[in-house]
């Protein structure tokens, strides 16, 4: 007998989400533990560069200032990688049709892909935080900011990865998005430094970078110190996610670079 789908295809949505989660869990050495090791190497390089000196950023020791930025960088880059790689691999191997054929609306497809990316990002961020906590005391005076910015940042990069994966026709294209969009925005967002120390021109440039607001709000949750306006950061995060959500749904509805 035909299965009644209803207004929401919960079975299809759950199946797609579970598929995305199992993709990275099956190779957890590469998708979870490898990013943690890479982040700890970044941490070790900066710790050795200081040579044991206690450098302060405002009222916060530099290594405590650095830790949230490293956690956020690992979290968001893996959220991006999960959705972008899933779509590009499916397109290159020719099995994208298996995802498009089931009776699933664009919203359900987007939720399944993005949910998997957010889950991977949060898992990597949590494990990375525990690893760094073994070397640097991490406090959380504002847990609401930590949770909000972790969710919004993972969603932002998952949506960006999904949009980039749909646009890309081969691995070189998504590598270009990573190298020329994601990495520059991440490194210019104040991950390794306070933007308050930048010259005026670069200070303004940093404040037009949405990655700055997700780093700044996340760091505020751990240190109680921020470089920007927290309320503006919340608005920017919501607005950016809203725009990317609209873009992804439009791509899925029109079949942009998905349907012949």
C-alpha positions in Angstrom: 0.0 0.0 0.0 1.2 3.6 -0.7 2.5 5.3 2.5 0.6 8.4 3.5 3.2 11.2 3.8 1.1 14.0 5.4 1.9 17.6 5.5 5.5 16.9 6.7 7.5 13.9 5.6 8.9 13.1 9.0 10.2 9.7 8.0 12.1 11.2 5.0 13.4 14.1 7.1 14.6 11.8 9.9 16.2 9.4 7.4 18.1 12.2 5.6 19.3 13.6 9.0 20.3 10.2 10.2 22.2 9.6 7.0 24.1 12.9 7.4 25.0 12.1 11.0 26.1 8.5 10.2 28.3 9.8 7.4 30.6 11.6 9.8 30.2 9.2 12.7 31.4 6.3 10.6 34.7 8.0 10.0 34.9 9.8 13.3 38.7 9.6 13.3 38.7 11.9 10.3 35.7 14.1 11.0 35.8 14.5 14.8 39.2 13.6 16.2 41.4 15.1 13.4 39.9 18.6 13.8 40.5 18.4 17.6 44.2 17.5 17.1 44.6 20.3 14.5 43.0 22.8 16.9 45.3 21.7 19.7 48.3 22.2 17.4 47.2 25.8 16.8 46.9 26.2 20.6 50.4 24.7 21.2 52.0 27.0 18.6 50.6 30.1 20.2 51.5 28.9 23.7 55.1 28.2 22.6 55.3 31.5 20.8 54.4 33.3 24.1 57.2 31.4 25.8 55.5 31.3 29.1 54.8 35.0 29.2 51.3 36.0 30.5 50.0 38.4 27.8 46.7 40.1 28.6 43.9 41.1 26.2 41.9 43.5 28.2 41.4 41.8 31.6 41.7 38.2 30.1 44.9 36.2 29.7 45.6 35.7 26.0 45.3 31.9 26.1 41.9 32.1 27.7 41.0 34.8 25.1 42.2 32.5 22.3 40.5 29.3 23.4 36.9 30.3 22.4 38.0 31.4 19.0 39.7 28.1 18.3 36.7 26.2 19.5 34.4 28.2 17.2 36.8 27.9 14.2 36.8 24.1 14.6 33.1 23.9 15.0 32.1 26.1 12.1 34.6 24.7 9.6 33.4 21.1 10.2 29.7 22.2 9.9 30.6 23.7 6.5 32.6 20.6 5.5 29.7 18.2 6.4 27.0 19.8 4.2 29.3 20.9 1.3 31.0 17.5 1.0 27.7 15.6 1.2 26.2 17.5 -1.8 29.3 17.6 -3.9 30.0 13.9 -3.5 26.4 13.1 -4.4 26.6 15.2 -7.5 30.0 13.9 -8.6 29.0 10.3 -8.1 25.6 10.8 -9.7 23.5 9.6 -6.8 22.0 13.1 -6.0 18.9 11.7 -7.7 18.4 9.4 -4.8 18.0 12.4 -2.5 15.8 14.4 -4.9 13.4 11.6 -5.9 11.7 11.0 -2.5 8.6 13.1 -1.8 10.4 15.7 0.3 9.8 19.4 0.2 12.8 21.8 -0.1 12.4 22.8 3.5 12.7 19.1 4.6 15.8 18.6 2.4 17.4 21.7 3.8 16.6 20.7 7.4 18.0 17.3 6.9 21.3 18.5 5.5 21.7 21.5 7.8 20.8 19.4 10.9 23.6 17.0 10.1 26.1 19.8 9.7 25.0 21.5 12.9 25.3 18.2 14.8 28.8 17.6 13.5 29.8 21.1 14.3 28.5 20.9 17.9 30.2 17.5 18.4 33.6 18.8 17.2 33.1 22.0 19.3 32.3 20.1 22.4 35.2 17.7 22.2 37.6 20.5 21.3 36.4 22.5 24.3 37.0 19.5 26.6 40.5 19.1 25.1 41.4 22.7 25.5 39.9 22.8 29.0 42.6 20.3 30.0 45.2 23.0 29.4 43.4 26.3 30.0 40.7 26.9 32.6 37.5 27.8 30.8 34.7 29.6 32.6 31.2 30.2 31.3 29.6 33.3 33.0 27.1 33.7 30.2 26.1 30.3 29.0 23.2 31.7 27.0 25.6 33.5 24.6 27.7 30.3 24.2 24.7 28.2 23.3 23.1 30.7 21.0 26.2 31.6 19.1 27.3 27.9 18.8 23.9 27.0 17.3 23.7 30.1 15.0 27.3 29.8 13.8 27.0 26.1 13.1 23.8 26.7 11.2 25.3 29.6 9.3 28.2 27.6 8.1 26.0 24.5 7.4 23.8 26.7 5.2 26.8 28.3 3.5 28.2 24.8 2.9 24.9 23.6 1.4 24.6 26.6 -0.9 28.3 26.2 -1.9 27.7 22.4 -2.5 24.7 23.1 -4.7 26.6 25.7 -6.7 29.7 23.6 -7.1 30.1 21.2 -10.0 33.3 19.5 -8.8 35.6 19.5 -5.8 37.7 22.3 -7.1 34.7 24.7 -6.9 33.9 23.9 -3.2 37.7 24.2 -2.5 37.6 27.7 -4.0 34.7 28.6 -1.7 36.7 27.3 1.3 39.9 29.1 0.3 38.5 32.4 -0.8 35.4 32.8 1.4 35.4 30.7 4.5 39.1 30.8 5.5 39.6 34.6 4.9 36.4 35.5 6.8 37.4 33.2 9.7 41.0 34.5 10.0 39.9 38.2 9.7 37.2 37.8 12.3 39.3 38.3 15.4 39.8 34.6 16.1 43.5 35.1 17.1 43.4 38.8 18.2 41.2 41.6 19.4 39.9 43.8 16.6 40.2 46.7 19.0 43.9 46.7 18.3 43.4 47.1 14.5 43.8 50.3 12.5 40.5 52.2 11.9 40.2 50.9 8.3 40.6 47.3 9.2 38.4 47.8 12.3 35.5 48.8 10.0 36.2 45.9 7.7 36.1 43.5 10.6 32.7 44.8 11.7 31.3 44.0 8.2 32.4 40.4 8.6 29.5 38.2 10.0 32.1 35.8 11.4 33.3 38.5 13.7 30.0 38.6 15.5 29.8 34.9 16.0 33.3 34.8 17.4 32.7 37.9 19.6 29.4 36.7 21.1 30.8 33.2 21.7 33.9 34.6 23.3 31.8 36.9 25.5 30.0 33.9 26.9 33.4 32.5 28.2 35.2 35.7 29.1 32.6 38.3 29.7 34.6 40.6 27.3 33.5 41.7 23.8 34.8 43.9 21.1 31.5 44.7 19.5 27.9 45.4 20.3 26.3 42.2 21.5 22.7 43.1 20.5 24.0 44.0 17.0 25.8 40.7 16.8 22.6 38.8 17.6 20.7 40.7 14.8 23.5 40.1 12.3 23.5 36.3 13.1 19.8 36.0 12.7 19.7 38.1 9.5 22.6 36.2 7.9 21.0 32.9 8.7 17.7 34.1 7.4 19.2 35.2 4.1 21.2 32.0 3.6 18.0 30.0 4.5 16.1 31.8 1.8 18.9 31.3 -0.7 19.1 27.6 0.0 15.4 27.1 -0.3 15.3 29.0 -3.6 18.1 26.8 -5.0 16.3 23.6 -3.9 12.9 24.8 -5.3 14.3 25.8 -8.7 16.6 22.8 -8.9 19.6 25.1 -9.5 22.5 22.9 -10.7 20.7 19.8 -9.3 18.1 18.9 -12.0 19.0 18.5 -15.6 
